[in-house]
Amino acid sequence: MSSAHLPQQPQSGAAGPPPELPPVAPHASEATRLLCAGAYLDSGYRDRVIEDLYLDEQRFVAPSLGYDAARVLAHALRARRQELLWAAAVIGLWVVGLPLSGGLLAGFLWPSVFLALAPWIRGRAARPPLYRRIPAFLLRWWGRIVFALYLILTLAAGFGAAFEEDSSYDDYGSYGYGGSDEPDFTDVVVPAADGIGGLFEPWQAWFAIAVFALIALCTAAQRNQFARALAAELSPQRFPDAAGDPAERAEGERFRRLMHRIRLEQHAPLVMYHEARPFCGAGAAYDTWVLAVELRPDEDKPQQPLSNRAILDRIRPLLEQLRVPAEYAGPGVRDRLRRLEIDECVFLPAEGLLRRDQAPYGPQEFEQHRARAVEEGGEKRRHFLRVRVGGWEEELVVTVFVRVHTQGRMLMLEIAPHVLTPVRADFKDADRACHRFRNNNAFGKAVGALALVPGSAGRSLATLGRGLVYGWRLLTGGHAGALPDGPAVSVRELASAPAGSTFQEMDVVRYLRAVQDRIGNGVRLALSEAGYETGEFVQKIVNISNGAVHIGRVEGSTFAVGDHASASSSTGGPGPQKGPSSDGKR
């Protein structure tokens, strides 16, 4: 009886501190592997990746949290090249087969095109509206039925059957209703069967059947090629070896240049952003809130200068302590907080640059921006302490951006959590689908390939058409000389599922509660050590933790904002207290 493989568990009684967990390189992460596999599975996703990272080369790449966007692009380009080659081969078979079959294959073109249009009409939504679902259903089945009828007639012609005209027809029109050259509705819905045996020779019909057999072989070879890629360079065992990845060895000056730019920008602490999408790449916002509290001196403590840097330096050690497991737990702790990442990043607008390579990604330039941005509290240039937890093999990424600013004896604390949900289910099932295909019998593989033959002409024409449009845009779009712009989309966000599982949602809440609690404690300690009262700040943090923000006192410009905020504007005294009193005592 087989059992699931689990990594070897260390002994719980081992002495000494737990060893540091080796970091997983972004290019070797499970999220990167699944995104690369998705480039072969979904042509729509693949086109978006190529458009954002390769065609629109004036755009900066979005921060790649836990994955390597350059490697995803390499596989997207490779998958497109393969798809175009197979589409050209299928169209070539149709083009050669049309004249050699005496035009017999022309009757199969329309149902093939309709079969290819049906998925486009239905759309990509899991439950499309009825005005999409019904036409797609009718078009799909109409194409199948007409293709099947033509195929039956072709087989009959191949066996030498002759179809005689119905004896009920006379010289005055069908069934004696009068002569008319106008096509009947049935002439459009179903193919005419009369006279086909006299129009085509048997060998022409068999040639058409042979063309379909060759198209089925091309389809099977294409599916087998993808299955081999998943079992080889995209397998969990071989994927960490980026040097041996054939997609990375593609030629072309543009490819090499953009791969270098992406890898320079995607993990840099400097974030070039678009004004409408400042946190592009971090995922969906999750309970973003801003807290402001008045700095009131504590009469029992001496006053000390309080800067933004001093507060952040007080927060950081508390966050780093989350990596340390409990002493009694031993070295076998696997909690993802052990790999919690903390760094500082500076957001700069992309507007104003003339070239993409003018962005200040150098270490000295970044240090200058960080030193100025941490204290200035600017609107466009913003400094954040970035805390990241990559859970579930980097599929669930929780990022918390923290910004502190003191101005006019006020402390402003901004916390912007963002969550990247797991990768789409169909991308995660790529290994399962590959295993099922490779271990299927010959009959099952043949049936799967034959099922794709009816829509092959339409799909191949659409693929070549998209390739021509992309080539035209690449030649005439002028993207190489365009002004730089911030990222439009993130390839990781494009491949994210709408929501995670219950366990994953529990982990998100746990990570955020732990990080936010340490941030609140760090700010409170910084205030206390600098000689300021902490009671009002603690009260508001407690209210935020309870899902609401309560303003106990409104004096001057003191305010608090939250997703479920409630405010009391009474000036007669503090409102109902949910947390500690202003002096820190209950």
Order of alpha helices (4+ residues) and beta strands (2+ residues): alpha-alpha-alpha-alpha-alpha-alpha-alpha-alpha-alpha-beta-beta-beta-alpha-beta-alpha-beta-beta-beta-alpha-alpha-alpha-alpha-alpha-alpha-alpha-beta
